[in-house]
Amino acid sequence: MATKREILAMSKNANNQKTVTIDEKEYVLQHPGVRAGVQLRDRSKDFNGNIVEEKLYDELMKHVIVSPKVSWETAEEIGHKAFQELMKEASTFLMG
């Protein structure tokens, strides 16, 4: 479950968009809204409540990175460093 601080941070970005540039390529991030953001984080956790990186990245690719669409194949194409930077940007944007 998200903390009050996390929910407040998410509400600041709810339904906003942000464009980030990574290795000269632009990606549009869109915040899914507070409730959807909390649900996204909940789906990304294991049985003990710990974030599972693969699940989180799947959720970010489906619900936060809106253009161009990103997949695991994209990760292979753009390289590990650029992919990690994109996931960090998306995660930070989601959480405010």
ROPA-217040 format. One record per residue: chain; x, y, z of N, C-alpha, C, O in turn. Coordinates in Angstrom, 1 decimal. Example, Ala and Ser with C-alpha at 12.3 -4.5 7.8 and 13.67 -1.06 7.14 Angstrom:
! ROPA-217040
+-------+--------+--------+--------+--------+--------+--------+--------+--------+--------+--------+--------+--------+
| kette |    n.X |    n.Y |    n.Z |   ca.X |   ca.Y |   ca.Z |    c.X |    c.Y |    c.Z |    o.X |    o.Y |    o.Z |
+-------+--------+--------+--------+--------+--------+--------+--------+--------+--------+--------+--------+--------+
|     A |   13.2 |   -5.7 |    7.8 |   12.3 |   -4.5 |    7.8 |   13.2 |   -3.3 |    7.8 |   14.2 |   -3.3 |    8.5 |
|     A |   12.8 |   -2.2 |    7.1 |   13.7 |   -1.1 |    7.1 |   12.9 |    0.0 |    7.9 |   13.4 |    1.1 |    8.0 |
+-------+--------+--------+--------+--------+--------+--------+--------+--------+--------+--------+--------+--------+
END
This chain:
! ROPA-217040
+-------+--------+--------+--------+--------+--------+--------+--------+--------+--------+--------+--------+--------+
| kette |    n.X |    n.Y |    n.Z |   ca.X |   ca.Y |   ca.Z |    c.X |    c.Y |    c.Z |    o.X |    o.Y |    o.Z |
+-------+--------+--------+--------+--------+--------+--------+--------+--------+--------+--------+--------+--------+
|     A |    0.8 |   -1.2 |    0.0 |    0.0 |    0.0 |    0.0 |    0.9 |    1.2 |    0.0 |    1.9 |    1.3 |    0.7 |
|     A |    0.5 |    2.2 |   -0.8 |    1.2 |    3.5 |   -0.8 |    1.1 |    4.3 |    0.4 |    0.0 |    4.2 |    1.1 |
|     A |    2.1 |    5.0 |    0.8 |    2.1 |    5.8 |    2.0 |    1.4 |    7.2 |    1.6 |    1.2 |    7.5 |    0.4 |
|     A |    1.0 |    7.9 |    2.6 |    0.3 |    9.2 |    2.4 |    1.2 |   10.1 |    1.6 |    0.8 |   10.8 |    0.8 |
|     A |    2.5 |   10.1 |    1.9 |    3.5 |   10.9 |    1.2 |    3.5 |   10.6 |   -0.2 |    3.6 |   11.4 |   -1.1 |
|     A |    3.5 |    9.2 |   -0.6 |    3.6 |    8.8 |   -1.9 |    2.3 |    9.2 |   -2.7 |    2.4 |    9.7 |   -3.8 |
|     A |    1.2 |    9.1 |   -2.0 |   -0.1 |    9.5 |   -2.7 |   -0.1 |   11.0 |   -2.9 |   -0.5 |   11.4 |   -4.0 |
|     A |    0.4 |   11.8 |   -2.0 |    0.4 |   13.2 |   -2.2 |    1.3 |   13.6 |   -3.4 |    1.0 |   14.5 |   -4.2 |
|     A |    2.5 |   12.9 |   -3.4 |    3.4 |   13.2 |   -4.5 |    2.8 |   12.8 |   -5.9 |    3.0 |   13.5 |   -6.9 |
|     A |    2.1 |   11.6 |   -5.9 |    1.5 |   11.2 |   -7.2 |    0.4 |   12.2 |   -7.6 |    0.2 |   12.4 |   -8.8 |
|     A |   -0.4 |   12.7 |   -6.6 |   -1.5 |   13.6 |   -7.0 |   -1.0 |   14.9 |   -7.6 |   -1.7 |   15.5 |   -8.4 |
|     A |    0.3 |   15.3 |   -7.3 |    0.9 |   16.4 |   -8.0 |    1.0 |   16.2 |   -9.5 |    0.9 |   17.2 |  -10.2 |
|     A |    1.3 |   15.0 |   -9.9 |    1.6 |   14.7 |  -11.3 |    0.4 |   14.1 |  -12.0 |    0.4 |   13.8 |  -13.2 |
|     A |   -0.7 |   13.8 |  -11.3 |   -1.8 |   13.1 |  -11.8 |   -2.3 |   13.6 |  -13.2 |   -2.6 |   14.8 |  -13.3 |
|     A |   -2.3 |   12.8 |  -14.2 |   -2.8 |   13.0 |  -15.5 |   -1.9 |   14.0 |  -16.3 |   -2.3 |   14.5 |  -17.4 |
|     A |   -0.8 |   14.4 |  -15.7 |    0.2 |   15.3 |  -16.4 |    1.0 |   14.5 |  -17.4 |    1.1 |   13.2 |  -17.3 |
|     A |    1.7 |   15.2 |  -18.3 |    2.6 |   14.5 |  -19.2 |    4.0 |   15.2 |  -19.1 |    4.1 |   16.4 |  -18.7 |
|     A |    5.0 |   14.5 |  -19.4 |    6.4 |   15.0 |  -19.4 |    7.1 |   14.3 |  -20.5 |    7.0 |   13.1 |  -20.8 |
|     A |    7.9 |   15.1 |  -21.2 |    8.8 |   14.5 |  -22.3 |   10.2 |   14.5 |  -21.8 |   10.7 |   15.5 |  -21.3 |
|     A |   10.8 |   13.3 |  -21.9 |   12.2 |   13.2 |  -21.5 |   13.0 |   12.8 |  -22.7 |   12.5 |   12.1 |  -23.6 |
|     A |   14.3 |   13.2 |  -22.8 |   15.2 |   12.8 |  -23.9 |   16.3 |   12.0 |  -23.3 |   17.0 |   12.3 |  -22.4 |
|     A |   16.4 |   10.8 |  -23.9 |   17.4 |    9.8 |  -23.5 |   18.2 |    9.4 |  -24.8 |   17.6 |    8.9 |  -25.7 |
|     A |   19.4 |    9.6 |  -24.8 |   20.3 |    9.3 |  -26.0 |   19.6 |    9.9 |  -27.3 |   19.5 |    9.2 |  -28.3 |
|     A |   19.2 |   11.2 |  -27.2 |   18.7 |   11.9 |  -28.3 |   17.3 |   11.4 |  -28.8 |   16.9 |   11.8 |  -29.9 |
|     A |   16.7 |   10.6 |  -28.0 |   15.3 |   10.1 |  -28.4 |   14.3 |   10.6 |  -27.4 |   14.6 |   10.5 |  -26.2 |
|     A |   13.2 |   11.1 |  -27.8 |   12.2 |   11.6 |  -26.9 |   11.2 |   10.6 |  -26.5 |   10.7 |    9.8 |  -27.4 |
|     A |   10.8 |   10.5 |  -25.3 |    9.8 |    9.6 |  -24.7 |    8.8 |   10.5 |  -24.0 |    9.1 |   11.4 |  -23.2 |
|     A |    7.5 |   10.2 |  -24.2 |    6.4 |   10.9 |  -23.5 |    5.9 |   10.0 |  -22.4 |    5.5 |    8.9 |  -22.6 |
|     A |    6.0 |   10.6 |  -21.2 |    5.5 |    9.9 |  -20.0 |    4.2 |   10.6 |  -19.6 |    4.0 |   11.8 |  -19.7 |
|     A |    3.2 |    9.7 |  -19.2 |    1.9 |   10.3 |  -18.8 |    1.5 |    9.6 |  -17.5 |    1.5 |    8.4 |  -17.3 |
|     A |    1.2 |   10.4 |  -16.5 |    0.8 |    9.9 |  -15.2 |   -0.6 |    9.3 |  -15.3 |   -1.5 |   10.0 |  -15.8 |
|     A |   -0.8 |    8.1 |  -14.8 |   -2.1 |    7.5 |  -14.9 |   -3.1 |    8.0 |  -14.0 |   -4.3 |    7.5 |  -14.0 |
|     A |   -2.8 |    8.8 |  -13.0 |   -3.7 |    9.2 |  -12.0 |   -3.3 |    8.6 |  -10.7 |   -2.6 |    7.5 |  -10.7 |
|     A |   -3.8 |    9.1 |   -9.6 |   -3.4 |    8.6 |   -8.3 |   -3.8 |    7.2 |   -8.0 |   -3.0 |    6.3 |   -7.7 |
|     A |   -5.1 |    6.9 |   -8.2 |   -5.6 |    5.5 |   -8.0 |   -4.8 |    4.5 |   -8.9 |   -4.4 |    3.5 |   -8.4 |
|     A |   -4.8 |    4.8 |  -10.1 |   -4.1 |    3.9 |  -11.1 |   -2.6 |    3.8 |  -10.7 |   -2.0 |    2.7 |  -10.9 |
|     A |   -2.0 |    4.8 |  -10.2 |   -0.6 |    4.8 |   -9.8 |   -0.4 |    3.9 |   -8.6 |    0.6 |    3.1 |   -8.5 |
|     A |   -1.3 |    4.0 |   -7.6 |   -1.2 |    3.1 |   -6.5 |   -1.5 |    1.6 |   -6.9 |   -0.8 |    0.7 |   -6.4 |
|     A |   -2.4 |    1.4 |   -7.8 |   -2.7 |    0.0 |   -8.2 |   -1.4 |   -0.5 |   -9.0 |   -1.1 |   -1.7 |   -8.9 |
|     A |   -0.8 |    0.3 |   -9.8 |    0.4 |   -0.1 |  -10.5 |    1.5 |   -0.5 |   -9.6 |    2.1 |   -1.5 |   -9.8 |
|     A |    1.7 |    0.3 |   -8.5 |    2.7 |   -0.1 |   -7.5 |    2.3 |   -1.4 |   -6.8 |    3.2 |   -2.2 |   -6.5 |
|     A |    1.1 |   -1.5 |   -6.5 |    0.6 |   -2.8 |   -5.8 |    0.9 |   -4.0 |   -6.7 |    1.3 |   -5.0 |   -6.2 |
|     A |    0.6 |   -3.9 |   -8.0 |    0.8 |   -5.0 |   -8.9 |    2.3 |   -5.3 |   -9.0 |    2.7 |   -6.4 |   -9.5 |
|     A |    3.1 |   -4.4 |   -8.7 |    4.6 |   -4.6 |   -8.9 |    5.3 |   -5.2 |   -7.7 |    6.5 |   -5.3 |   -7.6 |
|     A |    4.5 |   -5.6 |   -6.7 |    5.1 |   -6.1 |   -5.4 |    5.0 |   -7.6 |   -5.3 |    4.1 |   -8.2 |   -5.9 |
|     A |    5.9 |   -8.2 |   -4.6 |    5.9 |   -9.6 |   -4.3 |    5.0 |   -9.9 |   -3.1 |    4.4 |   -9.0 |   -2.5 |
|     A |    5.0 |  -11.1 |   -2.7 |    4.2 |  -11.6 |   -1.6 |    4.5 |  -10.8 |   -0.3 |    3.6 |  -10.6 |    0.6 |
|     A |    5.8 |  -10.4 |   -0.1 |    6.2 |   -9.7 |    1.1 |    6.1 |   -8.2 |    1.0 |    6.5 |   -7.5 |    1.9 |
|     A |    5.6 |   -7.7 |   -0.1 |    5.4 |   -6.3 |   -0.3 |    6.6 |   -5.5 |   -0.8 |    6.7 |   -4.3 |   -0.8 |
|     A |    7.6 |   -6.3 |   -1.3 |    8.8 |   -5.7 |   -1.9 |    8.6 |   -5.5 |   -3.4 |    8.0 |   -6.3 |   -4.1 |
|     A |    9.1 |   -4.3 |   -3.9 |    9.0 |   -4.1 |   -5.4 |    9.8 |   -5.1 |   -6.1 |   10.9 |   -5.3 |   -5.8 |
|     A |    9.2 |   -5.7 |   -7.2 |    9.8 |   -6.6 |   -8.1 |   10.1 |   -5.7 |   -9.3 |    9.2 |   -5.3 |  -10.0 |
|     A |   11.4 |   -5.5 |   -9.6 |   11.8 |   -4.7 |  -10.7 |   11.2 |   -5.0 |  -12.0 |   10.7 |   -4.1 |  -12.7 |
|     A |   11.2 |   -6.3 |  -12.4 |   10.6 |   -6.7 |  -13.7 |    9.1 |   -6.3 |  -13.8 |    8.7 |   -5.8 |  -14.8 |
|     A |    8.4 |   -6.6 |  -12.7 |    7.0 |   -6.2 |  -12.7 |    6.8 |   -4.7 |  -12.8 |    5.9 |   -4.3 |  -13.5 |
|     A |    7.6 |   -4.0 |  -12.0 |    7.5 |   -2.5 |  -12.1 |    7.8 |   -2.0 |  -13.5 |    7.0 |   -1.2 |  -14.0 |
|     A |    8.8 |   -2.5 |  -14.1 |    9.1 |   -2.1 |  -15.5 |    8.0 |   -2.4 |  -16.5 |    7.7 |   -1.6 |  -17.3 |
|     A |    7.4 |   -3.6 |  -16.3 |    6.3 |   -4.0 |  -17.2 |    5.2 |   -2.9 |  -17.0 |    4.6 |   -2.5 |  -18.0 |
|     A |    4.9 |   -2.6 |  -15.8 |    3.8 |   -1.6 |  -15.5 |    4.1 |   -0.3 |  -16.1 |    3.3 |    0.4 |  -16.7 |
|     A |    5.4 |    0.2 |  -15.9 |    5.8 |    1.5 |  -16.4 |    5.7 |    1.5 |  -18.0 |    5.2 |    2.5 |  -18.5 |
|     A |    6.1 |    0.4 |  -18.6 |    6.0 |    0.3 |  -20.1 |    4.6 |    0.4 |  -20.6 |    4.3 |    0.9 |  -21.6 |
|     A |    3.7 |   -0.3 |  -19.8 |    2.3 |   -0.3 |  -20.2 |    1.5 |    0.9 |  -19.9 |    0.6 |    1.4 |  -20.7 |
|     A |    1.8 |    1.6 |  -18.8 |    0.9 |    2.6 |  -18.3 |    1.5 |    4.0 |  -18.1 |    0.7 |    5.0 |  -17.9 |
|     A |    2.8 |    4.2 |  -18.2 |    3.4 |    5.5 |  -18.0 |    4.1 |    6.0 |  -19.2 |    4.0 |    7.1 |  -19.6 |
|     A |    4.9 |    5.1 |  -19.9 |    5.6 |    5.5 |  -21.1 |    4.6 |    5.3 |  -22.3 |    4.4 |    4.2 |  -22.7 |
|     A |    4.1 |    6.5 |  -22.8 |    3.0 |    6.4 |  -23.7 |    3.5 |    6.5 |  -25.2 |    2.8 |    6.1 |  -26.1 |
|     A |    4.6 |    7.2 |  -25.4 |    5.1 |    7.4 |  -26.8 |    6.6 |    7.6 |  -26.8 |    7.1 |    8.4 |  -26.0 |
|     A |    7.3 |    6.9 |  -27.7 |    6.8 |    5.7 |  -28.4 |    6.6 |    4.5 |  -27.4 |    7.2 |    4.5 |  -26.3 |
|     A |    5.8 |    3.6 |  -27.7 |    5.6 |    2.4 |  -26.9 |    6.9 |    1.7 |  -26.7 |    7.7 |    1.6 |  -27.6 |
|     A |    7.1 |    1.2 |  -25.5 |    8.4 |    0.6 |  -25.1 |    8.1 |   -0.9 |  -24.7 |    7.1 |   -1.1 |  -24.0 |
|     A |    8.9 |   -1.8 |  -25.0 |    8.8 |   -3.2 |  -24.6 |   10.2 |   -3.7 |  -24.2 |   11.2 |   -3.0 |  -24.3 |
|     A |   10.2 |   -5.0 |  -23.9 |   11.5 |   -5.6 |  -23.5 |   12.4 |   -5.6 |  -24.8 |   13.6 |   -5.6 |  -24.6 |
|     A |   11.8 |   -5.7 |  -25.9 |   12.6 |   -5.7 |  -27.2 |   13.3 |   -4.3 |  -27.3 |   14.4 |   -4.2 |  -27.8 |
|     A |   12.6 |   -3.3 |  -27.0 |   13.1 |   -1.9 |  -27.0 |   14.3 |   -1.8 |  -26.1 |   15.3 |   -1.2 |  -26.4 |
|     A |   14.2 |   -2.5 |  -24.9 |   15.4 |   -2.5 |  -24.0 |   16.6 |   -3.0 |  -24.6 |   17.7 |   -2.5 |  -24.4 |
|     A |   16.5 |   -4.1 |  -25.4 |   17.6 |   -4.7 |  -26.1 |   18.1 |   -3.8 |  -27.2 |   19.3 |   -3.7 |  -27.4 |
|     A |   17.2 |   -3.1 |  -27.8 |   17.7 |   -2.2 |  -28.9 |   18.4 |   -0.9 |  -28.4 |   19.4 |   -0.5 |  -29.0 |
|     A |   17.9 |   -0.3 |  -27.4 |   18.5 |    0.9 |  -26.9 |   19.7 |    0.7 |  -25.9 |   20.4 |    1.7 |  -25.7 |
|     A |   19.8 |   -0.5 |  -25.4 |   20.9 |   -0.8 |  -24.5 |   20.5 |   -0.6 |  -23.0 |   19.6 |    0.1 |  -22.7 |
|     A |   21.3 |   -1.3 |  -22.2 |   21.0 |   -1.3 |  -20.8 |   21.0 |    0.0 |  -20.1 |   20.1 |    0.4 |  -19.3 |
|     A |   22.0 |    0.8 |  -20.4 |   22.2 |    2.1 |  -19.7 |   21.0 |    3.1 |  -20.0 |   20.4 |    3.7 |  -19.1 |
|     A |   20.6 |    3.2 |  -21.3 |   19.5 |    4.0 |  -21.7 |   18.2 |    3.5 |  -21.2 |   17.4 |    4.3 |  -20.8 |
|     A |   18.0 |    2.2 |  -21.2 |   16.8 |    1.6 |  -20.7 |   16.7 |    1.9 |  -19.2 |   15.6 |    2.3 |  -18.7 |
|     A |   17.7 |    1.7 |  -18.4 |   17.7 |    2.0 |  -17.0 |   17.4 |    3.5 |  -16.7 |   16.6 |    3.8 |  -15.8 |
|     A |   17.9 |    4.3 |  -17.5 |   17.7 |    5.8 |  -17.4 |   16.2 |    6.1 |  -17.6 |   15.6 |    6.9 |  -16.9 |
|     A |   15.6 |    5.5 |  -18.7 |   14.2 |    5.6 |  -19.0 |   13.3 |    5.1 |  -17.9 |   12.4 |    5.8 |  -17.5 |
|     A |   13.6 |    4.0 |  -17.3 |   12.8 |    3.4 |  -16.2 |   12.9 |    4.3 |  -15.0 |   11.9 |    4.5 |  -14.3 |
|     A |   14.1 |    4.8 |  -14.7 |   14.3 |    5.7 |  -13.6 |   13.4 |    7.0 |  -13.8 |   12.8 |    7.4 |  -12.8 |
|     A |   13.5 |    7.6 |  -15.0 |   12.7 |    8.8 |  -15.2 |   11.2 |    8.5 |  -15.1 |   10.5 |    9.2 |  -14.5 |
|     A |   10.7 |    7.3 |  -15.6 |    9.3 |    7.0 |  -15.5 |    8.9 |    6.7 |  -14.1 |    7.8 |    7.2 |  -13.7 |
|     A |    9.7 |    6.0 |  -13.3 |    9.4 |    5.8 |  -11.9 |    9.4 |    7.0 |  -11.1 |    8.5 |    7.2 |  -10.3 |
|     A |   10.4 |    7.9 |  -11.3 |   10.4 |    9.2 |  -10.6 |    9.2 |   10.0 |  -10.9 |    8.6 |   10.6 |  -10.1 |
|     A |    8.8 |   10.1 |  -12.2 |    7.7 |   10.8 |  -12.7 |    6.4 |   10.3 |  -12.0 |    5.5 |   11.0 |  -11.6 |
|     A |    6.3 |    9.0 |  -12.0 |    5.1 |    8.3 |  -11.4 |    4.9 |    8.7 |   -9.9 |    3.8 |    9.1 |   -9.4 |
|     A |    6.0 |    8.7 |   -9.2 |    6.0 |    9.0 |   -7.7 |    6.1 |   10.4 |   -7.4 |    6.0 |   10.8 |   -6.2 |
|     A |    6.3 |   11.3 |   -8.3 |    6.4 |   12.7 |   -8.1 |    7.7 |   13.1 |   -7.7 |    8.0 |   14.3 |   -7.4 |
+-------+--------+--------+--------+--------+--------+--------+--------+--------+--------+--------+--------+--------+
END
